Every structure is written in structure tokens, then in C-alpha cells.
Amino acid sequence: MTLAWASKAGRFIILSIWALIVMIPLIILVSVTVKSPQDLLYTTLGFPKVLMWSNFAEAWKTASLGMAFGNSILITGLSILGVVLASSFAAYPLARVKSKFISSVFLYFISGIMVPFQLSMIPLYKLLKYLHLINTHQGVILIFIAMAIPFSVFLYTGFLKGIPKELEESALMDGCGPFRTFAVIVFPLMKPVTASVIITNSLSIWNDFLVPLLFLQEKTSRTIPMAIFTFTGQYNSSWNMIFAAILLGTLPLIITFLLLQKHFIKGIVGGAVKG
């Protein structure tokens, strides 16, 4: 009994220390956000003397965060929708059909994980310019979908191999075709891995700076990271405004994670280990 209590107490102390370490950057973030420029100059890591809640409104107005939020939500939402549909449709035959050709196709998808985006920047720019998709949301959405498909197909394929085929055979005997079987029977069972795909890709797409910088050059098309970048300069940066914009920009991601967190770990483990 004493050893069990000591073990629990030890784990509690270790987790409490780790939680405190994790909280330190968040405390600094909030502290800098509500500081005046004078407080930030003299007490960079200390607590503010006066709470400047107006920094949020000023950051929202100065960087046009409302427009940037709309652009980020549109790009991220449509990109995630395209990734989920394309990856799940592609993974279904890859997980169910056994042949050398299908194995080659699967390796082709997975090889995309190993190719860095920097290698394709110039060809992509030329392609989008030829298709007249520079400075358009459609071009950026297509790029994000293509970048996210390889890892998403990997997760979906691994998870599908753990779903019993008997469910699909029963649906086939009841008269369901392959498309209806996938939509009605299989896809609802992939909720955990779908949550993992949504969360992981939402983080990378929402926070991406390079792709919008290269392909969205107009002010009206910029996303949250590009809007935050307007507070930086060659000789001076408004760090309180930057931190306020960052805090506002992370709220949608936090809400998304809280809504899907119960499926996240289950989907990652199932997609990476099964099969």
C-alpha cells in the first residue's frame, strides 16, 4: 500500500513539474500580449504593470485579422475536405485489393512523404502561373491537398486494414455496391483516423507561411501568418501586437482539437500500427 501510494505521488509530482514547464511559454505569451510598449521594453519577462486589453482590438484592426481569418478558414476548410475525401477514397482499394500493382501505387503515395516541398516550389509556381491560379485561393488549396495526401493515405490505409471485411461482404449480399458500402458502412467506422487527419493537417495548413507567401501576393488574400508578419519590420517589431495576433489566431485550432481530441490518439495508433 505504501509503495503504491509513493508511486502515485511520484507520478503526480513529475506530471505537475512537466505541466508547469509547459505552462511557462503560455504565461509569457499572455503576459507580453497585454503589455504596453513601455512595459515590454523594461520588463520583458515580468508581469505587466498595466493590463492593455486594447492590444487585441488594435491587432485585429491593424492587421485586418477579420479578413485574414476568413481567408484562413476558407483555405483550411476546403483543403481538409479535399484531403479527407481524396485520401479515404484512395486508401479504400489500396487496403482491400491485394496485387503487385496496388502495392506499387501505395509506395508511390508514400514516397510523397519523403519529398520536401522546397524541391517543387519552382515547378509548382510555373504550373500555377500557366493555369492562372497565382493569387487565387483555388491554387493554394490544391497545393495543400497534394501536400497532405501522402501521409493521410498512409493513416487511412493502415486503419482500413483493421476493419473486418465481413462487414463489406454482408453489405454486398444485401445489394450494396462498392460506393454505397464505402459511404454507408466503411467511412463512418473511420471516424477516429479521420479526426487525426483533420487535426494534423489543420495545424500545418492553418500555420503555413511559405505557401501563402509564394502564391498569395495580394493583401486581400493573405492568411493569419501573413497578417501577423505585417507587425515585423527591419528595425522594429511590435511584439505585443504579434503576440496578441498569435493568441487570437490559435483559438480556432484549440477549439478544433478540443472537439476531436477523444478520437485523435486512437486514430493515430490505429492508422500507424494496424495491418
C-alpha positions as CSV (number, residue, x, y, z in Angstrom):
1,M,0.0,0.0,0.0
2,T,2.8,2.4,0.9
3,L,4.7,1.6,-2.3
4,A,1.6,2.1,-4.4
5,W,0.9,5.5,-2.7
6,A,4.6,6.5,-3.2
7,S,4.4,5.6,-6.9
8,K,1.2,7.6,-7.4
9,A,2.7,10.6,-5.6
10,G,5.9,10.4,-7.7
11,R,3.9,10.3,-10.9
12,F,1.9,13.3,-9.7
13,I,5.0,15.3,-8.9
14,I,6.6,14.5,-12.2
15,L,3.5,15.4,-14.2
16,S,3.0,18.6,-12.2
17,I,6.5,19.7,-12.9
18,W,6.1,18.9,-16.6
19,A,2.8,20.8,-16.7
20,L,4.5,23.8,-15.1
21,I,7.3,23.7,-17.7
22,V,4.7,23.6,-20.5
23,M,2.7,26.5,-18.9
24,I,5.7,28.8,-18.8
25,P,5.7,29.7,-22.5
26,L,1.9,30.2,-22.4
27,I,2.2,32.5,-19.4
28,I,4.9,34.5,-21.2
29,L,2.6,34.7,-24.3
30,V,-0.3,36.1,-22.4
31,S,1.9,38.4,-20.3
32,V,3.5,40.0,-23.4
33,T,0.1,40.2,-25.1
34,V,-1.3,42.6,-22.5
35,K,1.8,44.8,-22.1
36,S,2.3,48.3,-23.2
37,P,5.4,49.1,-25.4
38,Q,7.0,50.7,-22.3
39,D,6.4,47.7,-20.1
40,L,7.7,45.4,-22.8
41,L,10.9,47.4,-23.0
42,Y,11.7,47.4,-19.3
43,T,10.1,44.1,-18.1
44,T,10.2,41.7,-21.0
45,L,9.5,38.5,-19.0
46,G,7.9,40.1,-15.9
47,F,4.2,40.8,-15.3
48,P,2.7,43.9,-16.8
49,K,2.1,47.0,-14.6
50,V,-1.0,47.9,-16.6
51,L,-3.1,45.4,-18.5
52,M,-3.5,46.6,-22.1
53,W,-6.6,44.6,-23.2
54,S,-6.9,47.1,-26.1
55,N,-4.0,45.3,-27.8
56,F,-6.4,42.7,-29.1
57,A,-8.6,45.2,-30.7
58,E,-5.7,47.1,-32.1
59,A,-4.1,44.0,-33.5
60,W,-7.4,42.9,-35.0
61,K,-7.8,46.2,-36.8
62,T,-4.2,47.0,-37.8
63,A,-3.5,43.6,-39.4
64,S,-7.1,43.2,-40.8
65,L,-7.4,39.9,-38.9
66,G,-11.1,39.6,-39.7
67,M,-10.3,39.3,-43.5
68,A,-7.3,37.0,-42.7
69,F,-9.5,34.8,-40.5
70,G,-12.0,34.4,-43.4
71,N,-9.2,33.5,-45.8
72,S,-7.6,31.0,-43.4
73,I,-10.9,29.4,-42.6
74,L,-11.8,29.1,-46.3
75,I,-8.5,27.7,-47.3
76,T,-8.1,25.3,-44.4
77,G,-11.7,24.1,-44.5
78,L,-11.8,23.3,-48.2
79,S,-8.3,21.8,-48.1
80,I,-9.2,19.5,-45.2
81,L,-12.4,18.5,-47.1
82,G,-10.4,17.6,-50.2
83,V,-7.8,15.7,-48.2
84,V,-10.3,13.6,-46.3
85,L,-12.3,12.7,-49.5
86,A,-9.3,12.1,-51.7
87,S,-7.3,10.2,-49.1
88,S,-10.1,8.0,-47.9
89,F,-11.2,7.1,-51.5
90,A,-7.7,6.3,-52.5
91,A,-6.9,4.3,-49.3
92,Y,-10.0,2.0,-49.7
93,P,-8.8,0.0,-52.7
94,L,-5.2,0.2,-51.5
95,A,-6.2,-1.6,-48.3
96,R,-8.6,-4.1,-49.8
97,V,-7.1,-5.1,-53.2
98,K,-4.0,-7.4,-53.0
99,S,-1.8,-7.2,-56.1
100,K,1.7,-6.0,-57.0
101,F,0.3,-3.1,-58.9
102,I,-1.7,-1.8,-55.9
103,S,1.4,-2.2,-53.7
104,S,3.4,-0.1,-56.2
105,V,0.7,2.5,-56.2
106,F,0.8,2.6,-52.4
107,L,4.6,3.1,-52.4
108,Y,4.0,5.9,-54.9
109,F,1.7,7.6,-52.5
110,I,4.1,7.1,-49.5
111,S,7.1,8.4,-51.5
112,G,5.4,11.8,-51.4
113,I,6.2,12.0,-47.6
114,M,9.9,11.9,-48.4
115,V,9.9,14.7,-51.0
116,P,10.4,18.1,-49.4
117,F,8.3,21.0,-50.6
118,Q,11.3,23.1,-51.4
119,L,12.2,20.8,-54.3
120,S,8.8,21.5,-56.0
121,M,8.5,25.3,-55.4
122,I,9.7,26.5,-58.8
123,P,7.8,23.8,-60.9
124,L,4.7,24.5,-58.9
125,Y,5.0,28.2,-59.4
126,K,5.4,27.8,-63.1
127,L,2.4,25.4,-63.2
128,L,0.1,27.7,-61.3
129,K,1.2,30.6,-63.4
130,Y,0.4,28.7,-66.5
131,L,-3.0,27.7,-65.1
132,H,-3.7,31.3,-64.0
133,L,-4.0,30.2,-60.4
134,I,-1.5,32.6,-58.8
135,N,-3.2,34.9,-56.2
136,T,-6.2,32.6,-56.1
137,H,-7.4,30.5,-53.2
138,Q,-8.0,27.6,-55.5
139,G,-4.3,27.2,-56.4
140,V,-3.3,27.3,-52.7
141,I,-6.0,24.8,-51.8
142,L,-4.9,22.4,-54.5
143,I,-1.3,22.6,-53.3
144,F,-2.2,21.9,-49.6
145,I,-4.3,18.9,-50.7
146,A,-1.5,17.5,-52.7
147,M,1.0,18.0,-49.8
148,A,-1.3,16.3,-47.3
149,I,-2.5,13.3,-49.3
150,P,0.6,11.0,-48.8
151,F,0.6,10.9,-45.0
152,S,-3.2,10.8,-44.9
153,V,-3.3,7.9,-47.3
154,F,-0.8,6.1,-45.1
155,L,-3.0,6.6,-42.0
156,Y,-6.3,5.6,-43.7
157,T,-4.7,2.5,-45.3
158,G,-3.4,1.2,-42.0
159,F,-6.7,1.9,-40.3
160,L,-8.7,0.2,-43.0
161,K,-6.7,-3.0,-42.7
162,G,-8.0,-3.3,-39.2
163,I,-11.7,-3.2,-40.2
164,P,-13.2,-6.7,-40.8
165,K,-14.0,-7.4,-44.4
166,E,-17.1,-9.4,-43.3
167,L,-19.0,-6.1,-42.9
168,E,-18.5,-5.2,-46.5
169,E,-19.3,-8.8,-47.6
170,S,-22.6,-8.6,-45.7
171,A,-23.4,-5.3,-47.3
172,L,-22.6,-6.7,-50.7
173,M,-25.0,-9.6,-50.1
174,D,-27.7,-7.1,-49.2
175,G,-27.3,-5.4,-52.6
176,C,-25.0,-2.5,-51.8
177,G,-22.5,-1.5,-54.4
178,P,-18.9,-0.6,-53.6
179,F,-19.5,3.1,-53.4
180,R,-22.5,2.8,-51.2
181,T,-20.7,0.2,-49.0
182,F,-17.9,2.6,-48.5
183,A,-20.1,5.7,-47.8
184,V,-22.6,3.9,-45.5
185,I,-20.6,1.2,-43.8
186,V,-16.8,1.8,-44.0
187,F,-16.4,5.6,-43.8
188,P,-18.4,6.0,-40.5
189,L,-16.1,3.4,-38.9
190,M,-13.1,5.6,-39.9
191,K,-14.1,8.4,-37.6
192,P,-11.0,8.1,-35.3
193,V,-8.5,8.3,-38.1
194,T,-10.5,11.0,-39.9
195,A,-10.2,13.1,-36.7
196,S,-6.5,12.5,-36.7
197,V,-6.2,13.6,-40.4
198,I,-8.3,16.7,-39.7
199,I,-6.2,17.8,-36.6
200,T,-2.8,17.1,-38.0
201,N,-3.5,18.7,-41.4
202,S,-5.4,21.7,-39.9
203,L,-2.3,22.5,-37.8
204,S,0.1,22.5,-40.8
205,I,-2.3,24.3,-43.2
206,W,-3.5,27.0,-40.8
207,N,0.0,27.8,-39.6
208,D,1.7,27.6,-43.0
209,F,3.5,30.7,-44.0
210,L,5.6,29.7,-47.0
211,V,2.9,28.6,-49.4
212,P,0.7,31.7,-49.0
213,L,3.8,33.9,-49.2
214,L,4.7,32.5,-52.6
215,F,1.3,32.1,-54.1
216,L,-1.0,34.7,-52.4
217,Q,0.7,38.1,-53.0
218,E,-2.3,40.3,-52.8
219,K,-3.2,41.9,-49.4
220,T,-6.9,40.8,-49.7
221,S,-5.8,37.1,-50.0
222,R,-3.4,36.9,-47.1
223,T,-3.9,34.4,-44.3
224,I,-3.3,34.6,-40.5
225,P,0.5,34.0,-40.5
226,M,0.9,36.6,-43.3
227,A,-1.2,39.1,-41.4
228,I,0.9,38.6,-38.3
229,F,4.0,39.2,-40.4
230,T,2.8,42.8,-41.0
231,F,3.9,43.7,-37.4
232,T,7.5,43.0,-38.2
233,G,9.9,45.5,-39.6
234,Q,13.6,45.8,-40.5
235,Y,14.5,47.9,-37.4
236,N,11.5,47.4,-35.1
237,S,8.8,44.8,-34.4
238,S,5.6,45.3,-32.3
239,W,5.9,42.2,-30.2
240,N,2.8,42.9,-28.1
241,M,0.8,43.1,-31.3
242,I,2.4,40.0,-32.7
243,F,1.6,38.0,-29.5
244,A,-1.9,39.3,-29.4
245,A,-2.5,38.3,-33.0
246,I,-0.9,34.9,-32.4
247,L,-3.2,34.3,-29.4
248,L,-6.2,35.2,-31.5
249,G,-5.0,33.0,-34.4
250,T,-4.6,29.9,-32.2
251,L,-8.2,29.9,-30.9
252,P,-9.8,28.0,-33.9
253,L,-7.1,25.3,-33.6
254,I,-7.6,24.9,-29.9
255,I,-11.4,24.6,-30.4
256,T,-10.9,22.0,-33.2
257,F,-8.6,19.9,-31.0
258,L,-10.9,20.0,-28.1
259,L,-13.8,18.8,-30.2
260,L,-11.8,15.9,-31.8
261,Q,-9.3,15.1,-29.1
262,K,-11.0,11.9,-28.0
263,H,-10.5,10.4,-31.4
264,F,-7.0,11.8,-32.1
265,I,-4.8,9.3,-30.3
266,K,-7.0,6.3,-31.3
267,G,-6.8,7.3,-34.9
268,I,-3.0,7.8,-34.9
269,V,-2.3,4.5,-33.3
270,G,-4.8,2.6,-35.5
271,G,-3.5,4.2,-38.7
272,A,0.1,3.7,-38.0
273,V,0.1,0.2,-36.4
274,K,-2.7,-1.9,-37.9
275,G,-2.0,-4.0,-40.9
